[in-house]
Amino acid sequence: MSSARIAVVTSGAGFEYDVDLPLIVAALRAEGLAAEAVAWDADAVAWDGFDLAVIRSTWDYATRLDEFLTWADTTSRHTRLLNPAPMVRWSSDKRYLLELAGRGVPVVPTRVLEPGDQCGEADFAQSAGVVVKPTVSAGARDTARYEPGQAAAAVRHARMLLDQGRAVLIQPYLSLVEEGERALVHVRGAFSHALRKGPLLTEPGVMDNFRVPHPDLTPYRPTDAELHTASAALAAVPSPETPLFARVDLALGENREPVVMELELIEPNLFLDTNPRGLNLLVEAIAEAGLRAA
């Protein structure tokens, strides 16, 4: 049983920048497991040689979505994949926010424009400004916010994405995000730890694909309301399995109640290098899943 082989799945960027990756691999090996980091798109990987494959830092998935989803489906036929392929597919497109809202989860108000839809300045009339982003994106790529007087620029942004065949999210800019987003990390459905992140879209009208994705991180103790909202979001995931890992990103709405900004189930940064307890919880969960699969 202790010889379970576990692939911690990453990417070229993950090998270079994921500080959690070596911590996870080392901790699994310390548990007597044969763990190694493997790029999801590496040539000639025998995935059936692993008892378990855990997705961690496949940070290029959004720009290669069809290829990545095909990989997830194929790999799950050869080994146990976590999070599982159907959950990965569901979480890969931010249209899931509409599903969460339909299940009673408080989310940032969201409208979707599909390729072929027409839009004009009236579609971007929000008193505090508007955020425009593609439904498939990671690290806030191709995302910007616009102030009320910048509706024409917001239209151009949306039309650019639509012309590329990409669906678009339109959301109001939540002014209280200036107090920071809350990132609540969960392992096996239970709260592990949280951090507060500084505001990301600090310059109106600027689409910066090289911005720091998690500025000004600080440890954070979530409120009861935030914990409840995060749990409600996870409970609404349309899957019979509990996610091995999840990060629920929240912000405060104008009534100061938490709303879901994103529910990250594919490759979220879990900030384990700053939280030994979280690292231990995740490694324990991976080890148990690997031993069961062996």
N, C-alpha and C positions, 0 to 999 in steps of 0.2 A: 504493500500500500504506500509506503513512504517513497517509492520510486516514481510517483505520479509526475508526468511531464507537463509543464505549464508554459504556454507562450504568453508573454506580456506584449501585446500588440501595439506597435508604434509606427513611426514614419521617419523619413529622412530628417524632417524638422524636429521630430520628437527625440531622435537620438542626439541631436545637437542642443536642444533647449529644454527638454523635459527634466527638471531637477528631481521629480518624484520617481522617474523610471529606475535609476540605479538603486534607489532606496527600496523600492518594492521588490526588485529581483534579489537583492542581497538578503532582505528579510525572509523571503520565501525559501531561499537556499539555506538560511539558518534554521528553518523548520524541517530541513531534510528533503525538500522538494527539488526536482530538477527543473528550475525555472530559467528562462532566457528571454531576452528582448528580441522580438522579430518584427521587421517591417511588414506591413500588411501586403505590400505590393512587391516583396522580394521574389526573385526568380526561384522557381523549383523548390518551394517550401512544401514539405510533406506534412500537411496539416493533420492528417490522420495519425501521425506519429506523436501528437500531443493529446493528452487526456482532456485538456481544457485550454481555451484561448480567451484571454481577457483583454478587451479593447481598452487602451488607455490613451495614447497620444497620437491618434491617426489624424493629425491636424491639417492634412490636405484633402480630407474627404469631400468638403463642400465644393471644391473646384473640379472634382472627379466623381460626382455623386453616383451616376449610373454604374461606373466601374466599381466603386466601393460597395454599393448595395449588392451587385452581382457577386463580389468577393464574399460578403457576409452570408448571402444565401448558400453559396457553394461551400464555404468553410464549415457552416453549421451542419452540413451533411456528412462531414468527416470527423468532426469533434464537437464537443460542447462549446458554444460561443456565448460569452457574457459581456455586455448585455445581449440578449438573444436577437437574432436577425429581425423578426417582426417589430420588436421594440425599437431597434435601430432605425428601421425604415420609417416608422411613425414619427420618431423624434427628429428625423433629418429635415423636415419641412415645417416651418413655423405656423403653417395653417393649423397645427395642433392647438394653438391658442383658442381658435374658434370652438374646437371640440371641448376643451376644458371649460370655456365659458358656458357651453351648452349643458355641461354637467354640473353647473352651479359653482364653479371655482372662480373667485374674483381674479380677473386678468386685466391688464392694461387694455382699454378699448381698442379694438383692432378691426380694420377693414382690409379686404384683399381685392386687388385688381389683377385680373388674369390677362395674359397676352391676348390682344384683340379688343380689350375694353378701351373705351374712350375716357379721357379724364381732362378736367379743366381746373382753373384756379379755385372754383367753388368746392372742389373735393378736398382741398387742403386748408380750408378755413377753420382754424382752431385758435381759440383765444390766447393760448399760451404758446402757440407754435405747433409744429408738426414734425414727426420723424418719418422718414422714408427709408425703407430697407427691402432687400429681396427676401422672399420667403425661405430661400436656401442660402445660408451664409454662416460663417464662423468668424469670431474675432472682430465683429462689427465691420466686416468688409462691405464696401459699396453702400454704406449707411451714412446718413447725415440728418441733422435737424435744421429746421427753417423757422425763422421768426414770422409773425403774422404778415409783415410787409414783404416777405420773400416767397410768396405763393408761386410766382412765375418760375422761380428757380426750382421749387419743389416739383412743379409739373415737368420741367425738363429732365430732372433726375428720374422721375417715375417713367416717363416716356422712353428714356435711354434703356432702362431695365426691361420694359415691355417689348421694345424693339429687338432686344436680345433673346426674346422668348422666355423671359423670366417673370414669374408672378411677383407682385409687390405688396408689401404691408404698408398701410398708412395708420399711424398711431398719434395721438396727441402727445406733445412733449410734457412730461410730468415735471413741474417746476421743483417739486420736493426731492427729485433725484439729486439735486444739489447737496442734499444731506447724505447722499451715498446710496448705492445699491447694497442690498444684503444678499450674500451668497451663503445659502444653507446647504451643507453637505450631509448626505444621508448614506448609510451603508446598510444593505438588506432592509431598507424601509425605515430604519431608525435614525433619528438625528444623531450626528457625530459632532460637528463643529461648524462654526460660521465665521465669516469675515465680512467686513464692510469695505466696499470699493469706492473710490472717488468717482465723480461724474466723468463719463467717457466723451460725450458729444459736447465738448466745451466751447467750440467755435461754430456759431450758426453759419450754415451754408457751405461748410467745408467737409468734403468726403476724403478722409485721410486713412488709407489702408495700411499705414505703417505706424499708427498710434499704438501706444502701450495698452494692451487689452485689459489690464487689471491695475489701474493706477492707485497709489496711496492705500495699499492694503493694510488693514488693522484688524486684530481679533475683535470679535463682536459677540455679544450675548443677545440672542433674539428675544423678542417679546413673545408672550403667549399667543397673541394674535398672529404673529409671523410664523410661529411653529405650527399653528392650526392651519394656516393657509398653505404652507408647504406640504403638510400631511394630506390635505384635501387634494392638492395637485397630484401627488403620487398615487393616491387612492383612485384617481380618475384615469390613470393610464390604462388603456384598453389591452391588458395583457393578463393572462393567468399567473404569470411569474412576477415576483417582487424584484425590482431592479437590484442588481448587486451593488451598484453605486448610482448616485444621482446628485445633481446640484440644482437647487431651486433658487433662481435669482428673483429677488423681490425688490419693489420700490414702494414708496408711499404715494397713494392717490391724493387728490385734493382734500379729501376728508380725513387724511392721515391714517387711513386703513391700508394694510398691505395688499398689493396686487402682484400677480405673477408677471414678470417680464419674459423669462425663458425657463424652460424645464429641460435641463441638459442631461441626456441619457446616453450619449455616444462617447465623447472624448473630453469631458470637462476637466479643466485644471481643478484638482481637489485640494491644492495647497497643503499637501502632506508634509512638506519639508518644514513647515511652521507649526505642525501639530502632531507630535508623536503618538498621541492617543488615536487620532484618526488613521494614521499609518498602521498602527497595530490592529485596529478594527478591520480595516480593509484586507490586510494580509491574512488575518484569521479567517475572514469570509472566503477569500480566494483559496486558502489552503483546504478548508473544509469542502468547498466545491470540487477542488481537484482530487481529493482523496475519494470522494463519493463517485467521481467519474472514472477513476482508475480501475 
